[in-house]
Amino acid sequence: MLTGKQRRYLRAIANEQSPIFQVGKGGVNESLIKGLDDALEARELIKIRVLNNSLLEAKEVAKELAEKSNADLIQVIGNNLILFRRSKEKQQIELP
């Protein structure tokens, strides 16, 4: 579980990143979850965009992705969401 200070720190880092995944009308599927797991292991912090043609709301997608990937949901703003999961092998982000 992350503290408020840690979440604030992660939001500041993610502010500089661009989304690396997009969720469209296909919604959340197994290939998206697999790619998400790989990206979280490599980067620890990722930003995802929910496209306007998606049938799901960004908050619904965020909860589902966080649950299925065992990641912490950092923030949902508009159609963008930020997920964080500590890497098992190479930790890059040092939390305060």
C-alpha positions, 0 to 999 in steps of 0.5 A: 500500500502506498502513502499519499506522499509516494503517490504524489511522487509517482504522479510527478514522475508520470506527468512527464511520460506519454501513454504507452497503451491505449484501450479502445472498443476492444476493451480489456483482453488477455493480450493487453494484460500480458503486455501490461505485465511486461511493461510494468516489469520493465518500467514499474510506472506506466500511463494508459489512455482510454480512447473515446470509442471505448465502451468502458469508462476510464475508472472501470478500466483502471480498476480492472487493469489494476486488479488483473495486473496486481498493480497500484492505481495511482491516478485517473484523470479524464481518459488517462490512468497511471499504474505502478508495480514494483519490479521483481528484478530491476527496481528503478524508482526509489520511493520517498 
